[in-house]
Amino acid sequence: MAKTEKDYGQLAAQIVELVGGKDNIAHAAHCLTRLRVTPKDLSLVKLDEIKKLGVIGAQSIGDQIQVIIGNDIDLVYDAFVNASGVSREAVIDENLDPELGKKKGIKEILGSIFPAIVSCVFPILPALLACGLLQAVVLLLINLHVLPADSPTVATLTWVYNVAYYFLPVLVAYAASRRFNVKAAMALLMGLILVYPDFVELCKQGAGATIPNPGGPPTIIPGTGNAGFLFGMPIYPATYSNTIIPIILCVFVMGYIEKFLNRIIPKSVRFVFVPLLELVIMLPLGLLVLAPIGARLSSGFAGLLIALFNSPIGKVLIPIFCAIYPFIVITGLHFNLMAVGVAIGSRYGKNPINHPAGFLFQYTQAAACLAVALKAKNADRRSLALSCAFSDAVPGISEPGMYGITFKYRKSLYAAMIGSAVGGVICALLNVGSYAGGPPNIFTFPVFINPAPVPNAMADLRNIIIAVVVAAIVTFVLTLVLYKDEEADRIDAQG
């Protein structure tokens, strides 16, 4: 695909000519990946010639010619408008295509869930990647003793790189509004409601707290049991910062509510009453039903995991848990695993499940991204994959790699899952566990050092490094074999 402004202009001019010239264009618009041209006379269009222009593809659907561009569609459309003189149109929904709008069965619906999640996060990857890489820089400066850990500059940079993750529901709301055809301002408002400081504080008071106490039982701070009331009904005390599923559910439902309200409310008063009624309807749905679903799933999952691990088949579950960990992370269920670690660690003296799985996840994701970068011919994809590999490996920020590479190009995800399972087998056989908390990244491997005065205090650290290296190598090799750049081009073309 062309990259300079001149090349975009040249491509657009060639498309104009091959669709029959300016006088043959009745209408032109675009979706997330395709230029959509409606010619006056289809017989004048040279579709086979358009396919030879270096675009991803071209097709005729009904009375429309669709030129599949991919991620550069905005720039190509701007050049096409300038070259053809047609009126500029807003971005349209890709699902308006007849073949995409047909009814889907259960299999198709279930298969579209994770792509939908990815599409709600992919547009905000630059912000997540920027904050992740800033965190890596800060950690490097501290560990290289360029800046002291208690430096005021470090304190400022720390809260700055946490911004994107604290307000993740707000960023996701913006991307989800595009996916589900909701007014961006209303979606953003719903995201802001979930992370409003007063609400967050009420949630903390409602949930209470359990504070680990080394050498003794944890300190339990009782909660009120709710985060206030709405129409007489208690609000579930869940904290939604760093989560994505609750806001995606909310915006998904908002799409139907907004469409319904636009249909029944007269156009003359729609501007005022649609947003008001949408907010009034979404408040109880969002705060009492939709947003708590993800939180309750997390709590239930944590309890189930503890019960299963304490059962006779506990050790067998470790490789399986490691393999499916990407799905646990993408749905946000991993946020409740701190409680799992505390509960299992207090019984066995170390945490042999979520920390090993977390480290294996980070480095198999990094290996998969690195392999994609080596095979990718598209410069943008290669650059993104390399950045994601670094983000996974150094600061331990997995979102860019998950949403930008592995969950988008599924075969790299499968390779990472197999690699994690292999690493999980090693961890189970060698009884690997961590002795402290902390997010998995290159600087937190010491959590596997046994603080007790024992001869083999470094055994778990040595064994987790072995497991991570083997898992990463398996993932890297499998990704090189399974990943096909041509398939990635088609995935990008489909949006």
N, C-alpha and C positions, 0 to 999 in steps of 0.2 A: 504494500500500500504506500502511496506517495506520502511524503512527510512535510514538504515545504509548501508555503502559501502558493507559490507559482505552480507547483505540481497539482495541488488541489484544484486550482483554477483551470489547468489544462485538462484534468480528468473530467471536471464538470462540463467544460466546453465540448469534449468528445461525446459525453452522454447526451447533451442537448442535440448535437448533430445526429446521433444514431437513433434517437427517438423521433426523428422527423423534423428537427429544427424548432425554433421558437414558436412559429405559427401553428405547430401541431400539438402544443402542450396546453391542455385545458386546465390542469391543476397539478400541483406538486406539493407533497408534504413528506414527513419522515417520522419514524418511530425510533426506538432505541438503537437499531442497527441497520435499518433499511431506508433507502431513498425510494419514495413511492410516487410514480409519475402516471397521471391519467392522460393518455394521448387522445386527440380527436379522431385520428385514424390509425387503428392498430396495425394496418397493413404496411405502414411506412416505417415501423419500428424494426431495427436490425438487432434482434435479441442475441444472436450468436456472436455478433461483433462486439456487443457490450460485454459479453462474458470474457472476451480476450483483453480487456482493458486493465487487468491486474486487480479487479474487484474479487470478492470472495465468491460471488455468484449472481445470477440474474434469472428472473422467472416472470411469467405472465399469469396473473390471477384475476379472472373476470375481465374487467375493462382496464385493469391497472398493471403497470410494469413495475416490478420491485427489483431494485439493484441492491444487493446485500453488501454493505460497506464494512460493518463492524464498529469498533470503538471510535473511529474517526468520522462518524456520520454527521455530527454537528458541523464540522469544518467543511465537509463535502457539500452539505446542504446549503450552507452560507454561500459557497462558491457557485452552486447551481442556481440559486436565486439571482445572484449577480449576473450570471451568464445568460439566463433565460428571460429575466424580467418578470417572472411570475410573482404573485403575492406571497409573502411569507406567512406560513401557517404554524400553529402551535404543535408541539409533539403529540402524536396520537398514540392510542393504545395498540400494542402489537396483537392483542387478542381479538381485534376486530376482523382479522382475516377469517374467511369462511371455514378454512380447514383447521384453524386453530380454535374456533369458537364452538365446535361441535361438542355435544355432551360427553363427559368422561366417565369411565367406570371407576370402581373402587381402586383397582390397580393403578390407573393413571393418576387418580387423585393423590393416593399415598406417595406415588413416585414424584409428584410435583411439590411435595412439602419442603424438602431440603433445597431444591432449586429456588423456591420462593423465598426461603430464609436468606440464601446467598444473595439474591437480587435485592433484598432489603438492606444488605450491609455493604455490598461491593462498591456502591457509589461513594461511601464515606471512608473507604480505605486510606485515601491520602491523609486524613486527619489521624486515623489510628496508627498508621505507619510513622507519621511525623512524631507523635507522642512516644511511640515505642522506641524509635531511634534516639530521641532526646534522652529517654531513660537510660539507654545503653551508653550514651556519651557521659551522662552524669555518673553512672556506676564506674565507668573506666577512669574518669578523673579522680574519683574517690580512691579506687584501688591502686592507682598509680601515684597516689599521694600528691596530686596536683592541687586538689582542694580538700580541706578537712571535712569529715562527714557532718560536723555541726556548723559549717559555714552558712551565713545568711543567704549567699548565692545558691547553695545547694538546696536550702529550704524553699527558696522561691521556685527554682527549677523543678523541684519535686512536686509541688502542687500544680505547676503548669502541665507537666507530663501526665498527671492524673486526671486532668480536666476531661479529655475525650472519653475516658472510661467511666468516670463518675456520671457524666451527662450522656452516656451511650444511648439511653432510651430516646433522648431528644434528637440525636443525630440519626438514629434508626428511623424515627418517626418521619423525618424529612424524606429519606429514601423510600420508605414504605408508602408514603403519600403518592409517589410517582407510580409505584407498582400497582396500587389498589384504587387509583383515580380519586383521591381525596384532596381537598384543598390543603395545600401545604401548611397554611397558618393554623388550621384546625388540628391537623396531625401533630404539629409542633406543640400546640397548646396542651394536648393530651400527654405528650412526653414530659412537658414541664410540670404538669400536675403530679406525675409519679415521682418526681425528684425535688419537689418544692421543699425547702428546708424545714418548714413547720410540720409538714406531713412526715418527712423523714424522721424528725425528732419524736413525733407521736408513735411512729412504728417502732422505734427503739424502745420507748417506754412500754409499749404494749407487749413486745417480744421478751423483754428482760434480757439477761445475759448470763453466760456461763464462762467464768474466767479460770483457765487452767492454773493449777497450783503445784509446781514441781515438788515431789516428795510428800504430797498430801492430797486430800480430796479437793475437787474444784470448788471455787466460790460461786454460788448461785444467787443471782440478783433477780427476784421475782418481777414479772411484768404485769401490766393491767389486763392483758388478754385481748386488747383491741387498740386500734389507732383512731379512736373517735367513732362517731355515729353519722349515718346519712339516712334521713327519713326514718329514724328510729332503729335502723339496723346497724349492728357493729361492723366496722371495717377491719378486715384481716390485717394484722400487723406485720407486713412483709416489706423489706427494703428492696427497691427496684433499681437502684444505681447498679451499673455494670451488667444489667440484664437486657435481653433483646426479645424473648418470646412474649412477655406480657404486652409490650407496646405493639408488636406485630399483630397479635390477636386483636388489640383494640382498634388499630387502624384498618385492619381487614373488615371488621364489623362496621366501622365508620363509613366505609365505602358504600355498603348497602343502605345504611341509614341516610347518608347524604343523597344518594340517587333517589330514594323513596321521597324524601322531603322536597327535592327539586321537582318531582313529578306532581305532587299534590298542592304545593304552595304557589299561588299566582306570581308571575314574574315581577309584577310591580312592587311586591313586598318581600321577594325572595332574599335579597341582599341582607335584610335585617333579621328575618325570622328563621331562615335555614340555619345559620350559625348558632343562634340562641337555642333552638329546639334540639339541634345536634348535640350541643353541650349538655343540656338538661337530660337527654336520653343516655348519653355516654357516661355521665358521672356514676350513676348506680351500676350500669353494665360494667364499666371499667374498674371501679374501685371495689365493687362487691362480688363480681363474677369473673370477668376475663383476666384481669391482672393477678388475682390470687390463685388462679389455676396453676400457673407456673411455679409459684412459691409452694403450694401444697404438694405438687408433684415432687419438688425437690426434697421436702421434708419426708414424704412417704418413701422416696427412693433411698434416702439416707438410712431410714429405719430398716428397710428390706435388706440393704447391703450389709449392715451390721449383723442381722440375723443369719444371712447366708454365710458370711465369713466365719461366724462362730459355730456353724454346723460342720459335720464330718467332711463335707466336700469343699470346705473353705479354700484350701490350697489349690484345688483344681480350678477354682473360679478366677484366680489371679491372671493367668494368660488371657482368659476370655474378657475379663474386665479391662485389661490393657488394650486388647484389640478393639473393643467398642468405645474406648475413651473419647475418640473424636466426636461421637454422637452425644456423649454425656456433656462435653464442653459446648457444642454448638447449641444445645437446648438449654444451657445454663444450669443443669443439674449439679455441676461440679462445685457450685458455690456452697452447698450444704455439706461437702465432704470434709470440712474442717471438724465438724462434730463427729463424723465417722472416724477420723484420725485420732481424735482425743479419746473416744470410747475404746477403740481397738488398741491404741497405744497403752492405755492404762491397764489393760488386761494382759497384754503380751510383752510389755516393756519397750516396744518400738512399733512403728506404723509400717506394716508390710504391704499395704494395698494402694492408697491413693497417691502417696508421694512417688513410689517407683513408677506407677502408671503415668503420673504427670511428667516425670523426667523422660520416660520413653516416648511419650506423646510429643513433647517439644522437639526432641532430636530426630525422631522419624519424620515429623513434619518438615524439619529443616533439611533433612536428606532428600525428601521427595521434591521440595522446592528447588534444591540445588540441581538435581537431575533434570528437572523440567527446564531450568535455565540453560543447561548445557545442550539440550536438544532443541530448544525453541529457536526458530528462525526469525520470528517477529521480534523486533527490537524492544517494543514496549513490554511484551510478555516476558522476555528474558530479563529485562531490568527489574520488573516487578518481582519475578521469582527470586532473583538474587537478593533483593531487599528483604523479601519475606524470609528467606533462609537465614539471613543475618539476624532479623528480628526474633526468630524462633530460637536461634542458638545462643545469642548473647543476653539480651534483656529478658527473654522468655515471653515475648508478646506473640501469641499464636493467632490472633484474629486476622491479620493481613494474609498469612499463609493459608489459613482455613478457607476464608471467603474469597480470596483472590486466586488461589491455585488448587488446593487439593479437593475441596468440595465442588469446585467448578469443573475440574478435569478429573473425573472419578477414578480413573485407573491409577493415578498417583495416590489417591486416598486408599485404594485397596492395597497398594504396595506398602503404605505406611501402617495399615492395620496388621498386615502379615508380619512386618518387621517388629511391631510392638508385641504381637503374640509370642514371637520367638524370644524377645527380650523378657517377656513375662514368664516364660518357662524357666529361663535362667534364674530370674529373681525368686521364683517359687522353689526351685531346687536348692539354691544357695541361701534361702531364708533371708533375703535382703529386706531391710527396713530402715526407716529414718527415726531420729531421736529428737528432732525439733521441727518447728514450723517454718514456713517461708515459701514463696512462689518458686517453681522450678526454673532455674536459669544457670548460666555458667558460674555465677558467683555463689550459689547456694548449695553446691555439692557437699560442703562440710556438714550439712544437716544429717548426713549418714555416718558421721564419726561418733562412736559410742563415748559419751562423757564419763562413763564409769571407769575406774582404774582397773582395766582388764588387759591381758596380754594382746588380745586381737582387736583392739579398739578401732583399727582402720579396716577391718574385714568387710563391713558393709559398704564403705566407700569404694574399696577396691572392686567389690562385686557389682555394684551399680554401674561403675565405669565400664566394666566388661560387658554388662548387659546392654548398656546404651550404645557402645561401639558396635557390637554385633548387630543390634537392631537397626542402627543407622546404615550399616553396610548392606544388610539384606534389603532394606527399603530402597537405597540408592540403586542397587543393581536391578531390582524388580521394576523400579520406575523407568530406568533406561530401556528395559525390555518392553514394558507394557504401554508406556506413554507414546502416543502418535501425534505429531504436530498437526497433521491434516485433520484429525478429529478435533483438536483444540480450535482450529480455524472454524470448523462447522459449529462448535459450541458457542464461540464468540458471535458468529453470524446469527444464531438463534436468540441472542440476548439473554 
